[in-house]
Amino acid sequence: MEKTTETLQKFELYLSDLKNFACMVRKIKGVRRLYTPFHIFAKNLAIKTMKIHIMGASCAGSTTLGMALAKQSGIPYFDTDDYFWEPAETPYTVKRNAELRNQMLLDDLARQNDWILGGSLISWGKHWAAMFDLVVFLYIPKEIRLQRLVEREEERYGDMIYTDAERRQLFQEFLDWASKYDDVDFTGRNIRIHENWLTQITCKVLEIRGDTTVDERLRLIREAQLQ
């Protein structure tokens, strides 16, 4: 037992030395050329927190990427839709009180040291802009987004989006709203509002534009964390 304790103490000291070295690696220009590939491991240890916000237009892939990153890292994923909408017989039709919504999300995030948050909350209050270590902005062409939106709604509701009067109207309204994201004069969520918000936040911003794969996006996020 004593030998096991001694071994653990030595290992903890070893990790501490590696972390200190990692900080040195990050500060000294050019040192990465001397320590490849070990500097990569050292820089991984130097990452302190992981509070990531993934945002973009509807069906740009924020949820898919957030869940993939959560699975890869073991860090919990939260989605703004789960707080924006109240549970209802017809999903996504009853909005939650804004103050309650904000507090619910803040409470859930406060229980975690690290977290990933997907969705859009640029209108939820100025305080959110200072809460992230990294913001990932996803943009894909309109035609691809809308095709994915239709496929997602068909997967969720089947033929109801065409045969049920209420569901068909909700689908058409959602499709019309999402199609206006690239219209900078649209009063709802649009690309100009998102890009302006990105200039106001204090953390690192990673913009991923184009129909890239999830694996490619995960790689770019990891690289951004190590810079």
N, C-alpha and C positions, 0 to 999 in steps of 0.2 A: 504493500500500500504506500509506504514511504517513497519507494523507488518510483511508483507511478506518479505521485505528487511532484517529485523532483523533475521527472520527465516533462510533465505538463508545464511546470514553471519555466523550464528551459525553452519549451516550444513557444510559450507566450512571450518570452524575452526575444526569441528569434523573430517572431512576427512583429514585435515592436521595432526591432532594428530594421526590418524590411520596410515598414511604414515610413520610418525616418528617411531611409534611403530613397523611397518613392518620392517623398517631398523634395529631396535634393535633385532627383532626376527631373522633376517637373520645372525646377527653377533654373537649372544650368543649361544654357543654350548649346545645342549641338551634342550633348552627352548621349542622346538616344542612339547616335551613330556608333558609340563605343560599346553599348550594352544591349544591342538587339540580339535575341528577342527578350532578354531578361527584363528590360525596362518596361515592357508591356505588362508583365506580372506585377512589377513594383508599382506601376501607375494604377493598376486595378485596386491595389490595397489602399491607395491614397484617396479614393473616392469616398467621401464622408456620408453624404445623404443622396437620396434618389427621390426627388419630388418632381415628377414630370407631368406636364400638361400636353395632351395631344389634341389638336383642333383642326378644323377645316370645314368645308361645305358638307352638307348631308350626303352620305355615301362616298365620301372621299377615302374612307377606310380607317377612321379614328378608332372605332370600337374593335375592329379586327386586329389592328396593330397593337392597341392597348392590351388586349387579352393575350396576344402572342408574347408581348414583352413581359406581362405578368407571369406567364407560364415559364418563360425562360429564366426570369430573375427570382421567382418566388415571392414577388412583392404584390400586394393586393391591387386590383383594378376597380375604380369607381367610375360611374357614368352619370353625367349631368341629367340625362333623361330620367333616371330613376328618382331624381329629386324634383325635377321640374313638373312632372306629371303625377297626379294622384291616381291610385289604383281605381279603375272604373270598369263597369260592365263592357263599355266600348273603349278599348285602350287608347291612350293618347288624345283624350278629349277634355279632361278636367285638369286645369292647371292648379298647382299647389300654391298656397299663399307665399309670396316672395320672401318675407322675413322668416317664416318657418322653414322654407326650402333651404335658405342660406345656412340657418343654424343647424339643420340636420346634417348638411354636408360638412360643415366645419367640425361638428362633434365627431363624425365618423373619421375624418382625416386626422383629428387630434389624437385618436387612439393608436395611430400608426407612426412609426419613425420614418418610414418610407412609403410612398404610394404613387400610383399612376392614375391620372384623372383624364378621362376622355369627354369630348363634347365642347360646347361653346358656352362661356359664362361672362362674356365681355360686358354685358349689361347688368350683371349681378352685383356690381359695386366695385369701387376703385381699389379696395383693399386686396382683391384677388391678384392684382398685377404684381404684388411683391411676395407671393407665396411659393413661387416655383424656383427650382434649380435649373430647369430646362423646359423650354416650350418648343414643341414640334408642330410645325404648320404643314399640313398636307394639301396639295392642290393637284387635281387631275382634270383633264378636259371635260367639258360639260356633257358631251354625248356619252362618254363612258359612265359618268356619275348617274345620269338619268336612266341609262339602261340597267345599271345595278340597282337603282331604286325600284324600278318596275319589277325586277326579278326578286328582290327582297320582299316586296309587298305580296307578290304572287305566292312566295314560299310561306309567308305568315298567314295569309287569309284565303289562298286558293282563288277559286272562281268568284268568291264573294265580292271582290273588288270590281267585278263587272256585272254581277247578277243581283246583288243586294243594293237597294237604293241608297241607304245611309252609308254603307261602306264604300260604294262607288263615288259618292260625293266627297267623302273624306280623302279618298285616294286622289281624285282629280285636284282637290284643293292643295294637297301636299305636293303633288307633282308640279303644279303651277308655281307654288312658293319656292320649291327647290330649283326650278328652272331659271329663276331670276337672280341667282347668286352672283353671276358675272355682270349683272346690270348695276353699275355704280350709282344709278339714280333710284334704285329700288329702296324703299324705306325700311324693308326688313333686313335680315342678315344678308350681307353682300361682301364681296371680296375687298372692297375699299375699306369698309369698317374693320375687317379683320387685319388688314395690312397696317392701318393706322394704329390699331391697338398694339401690334407687335413693336412699333417704334416707341411705345411708352413704357414697356416693361423693362426691368433692370437686369433680368437674368439672360443667359445665353439663349439664342433663338436658332433653331435648325429648320430651314425651309426645304422640304422635299417636294419637288414639282415633277409631274409626269406619272405615268402609270407604272410605277416601280413595284417590284415584288415585296412581299412581307419580309423575306429574308434580307433583301437589300436595305430596306428601311431599318431593320434591326441592326444591321451592320453600321449604318450611318449614325444611328443613335449612340451606339457604343463608342464610335470614333469621336463623336461630339463630347461625350463624357470624359474622354481621356485627354482632350486638348487643354 
